[in-house]
Amino acid sequence: QGIMEGYNGTIFAYSQTGSGKSFTMQGVAGPSSQKGIIPRAFEHIFESIQCAENAKFLLRASYLEIYNKDIRDLLGADTKQKLE
């Protein structure tokens, strides 16, 4: 709810490799009961924006992976490219 009031929001997933973080965050395309946190959060945000009256919204999202001190932008054109 704070996001809709203008506050930044973060979802942070930390755990051992292979424990299911990617599945929890992304899920799968179908069935809808298998959607992850990210698509569910975006659905909620966009539904809230559609219902809002007399308001402007700017939505920015980033999806980063930090692994072995390397940072990668998972929404970028090349998801294998490391960021500085």
C-alpha positions as CSV (number, residue, x, y, z in Angstrom):
1,Q,0.0,0.0,0.0
2,G,2.9,2.3,0.6
3,I,4.0,2.0,-3.0
4,M,0.7,3.5,-4.0
5,E,1.3,6.4,-1.7
6,G,4.7,7.2,-3.3
7,Y,7.1,5.2,-1.3
8,N,9.8,3.0,-2.8
9,G,9.2,-0.7,-2.5
10,T,11.7,-3.6,-2.5
11,I,11.3,-7.3,-2.6
12,F,14.6,-8.9,-1.5
13,A,15.1,-12.7,-1.9
14,Y,18.1,-14.2,-0.3
15,S,18.9,-17.9,0.1
16,Q,21.1,-20.7,-1.0
17,T,21.5,-21.5,-4.7
18,G,18.8,-23.9,-6.0
19,S,16.4,-23.2,-3.1
20,G,13.6,-21.8,-5.4
21,K,14.1,-18.0,-5.3
22,S,13.7,-17.6,-9.1
23,F,10.5,-19.7,-9.1
24,T,9.1,-17.8,-6.1
25,M,9.8,-14.4,-7.8
26,Q,8.9,-15.3,-11.4
27,G,6.7,-18.4,-11.3
28,V,5.5,-19.8,-14.5
29,A,3.2,-18.4,-17.2
30,G,0.4,-20.9,-16.6
31,P,-1.6,-21.8,-14.6
32,S,-2.3,-18.5,-12.9
33,S,-2.0,-20.2,-9.5
34,Q,1.8,-20.7,-10.3
35,K,2.5,-17.0,-10.9
36,G,5.3,-15.6,-8.9
37,I,5.6,-12.5,-6.6
38,I,6.6,-10.2,-9.4
39,P,3.7,-10.7,-11.8
40,R,1.3,-10.7,-8.9
41,A,2.7,-7.4,-7.5
42,F,2.6,-5.8,-11.0
43,E,-1.1,-6.9,-11.4
44,H,-1.9,-5.3,-8.1
45,I,-0.1,-2.1,-8.8
46,F,-1.7,-1.6,-12.3
47,E,-5.1,-2.4,-10.9
48,S,-4.6,0.2,-8.2
49,I,-3.5,2.7,-10.8
50,Q,-6.6,2.1,-13.0
51,C,-8.8,2.7,-10.0
52,A,-7.1,5.9,-8.9
53,E,-8.7,9.2,-9.8
54,N,-7.0,12.6,-10.3
55,A,-3.5,11.1,-9.8
56,K,-0.4,10.7,-11.9
57,F,2.0,7.8,-11.5
58,L,5.5,7.1,-12.5
59,L,6.4,3.4,-12.3
60,R,10.0,2.3,-12.5
61,A,11.2,-1.3,-11.9
62,S,14.5,-3.0,-11.7
63,Y,15.2,-6.7,-11.4
64,L,18.8,-7.3,-10.2
65,E,20.7,-10.4,-9.4
66,I,23.8,-10.3,-7.1
67,Y,25.8,-13.5,-7.3
68,N,29.5,-14.0,-6.3
69,K,29.9,-10.2,-6.0
70,D,28.6,-9.7,-9.6
71,I,25.5,-7.7,-10.3
72,R,23.3,-8.4,-13.4
73,D,20.3,-6.5,-14.7
74,L,17.7,-9.2,-15.4
75,L,15.5,-6.8,-17.3
76,G,18.3,-5.6,-19.6
77,A,18.9,-6.5,-23.2
78,D,21.8,-8.8,-22.2
79,T,21.1,-10.5,-18.9
80,K,24.6,-12.1,-18.9
81,Q,26.3,-8.6,-18.8
82,K,27.7,-7.6,-15.5
83,L,27.1,-4.1,-14.1
84,E,29.8,-2.0,-12.5
